[in-house]
Amino acid sequence: MASVAETSAQPAAPRVLLPFTATYEAKFSGFAVKAERTLSGNPQSWRLDFSAHSMFAKIEEYSRFAQKGLRLIPQHYDYQKSGLGRDRHTALSFEDDGKRVVNIYNKSRSIEKAPENIQDKISYQMQLAIDVANGKQPLKYLVADGKKIREYEFEVAGKETVKTPMGEIETIKVQRIRDEGAQRVTNIWFAPEWNYALVKLMQREENGKSYQITLTKLLIDGKEISIKK
């Protein structure tokens, strides 16, 4: 785990997750938004929270999952959006070691025979970080999205130094693989020195709208992280 002043002692590949609080400056189609990701709990039941607030809208989602070795097993997912457009609330319960995914508010949209290693819409991000840290290939994830099961596939694009309000940090850039000619783009940057924390995420939609978050503050296991001068 990184110390406040130094990051060189950080393990190269996390074998276990560590609690963290990460604050981001975010932009949704040009609008400034404050966002935060937190991981709390223990390997029997971790909880990953994500929230993004602006004067116009609010998004809050969380995932609870267990950890067995390098594998994350979703237990519950909850998403709430209010503000611009239609309010939305979705909740999924992962039962029988993920073999059944119950849509709590619409049972008809449950998944009765879920594939092995299914993830929810944010737990896959933590699984991706673990897999990148440990050099796993291929980076493919089956993600429950309502009654649908979507396949996300990523590839490591290489190392890249990212400028953040905290300073410059060396990262591993990961990009989502899409069909040839696709207009949607998703890139994620992880920092090996900071236990593979998500430093930056950028997504551009087919309609040209964009979404980006950049790390501004990070605490790992209760200790604030800073770049070594």
Order of alpha helices (4+ residues) and beta strands (2+ residues): beta-beta-beta-beta-beta-beta-beta-alpha-beta-beta-beta-beta-beta-beta-beta
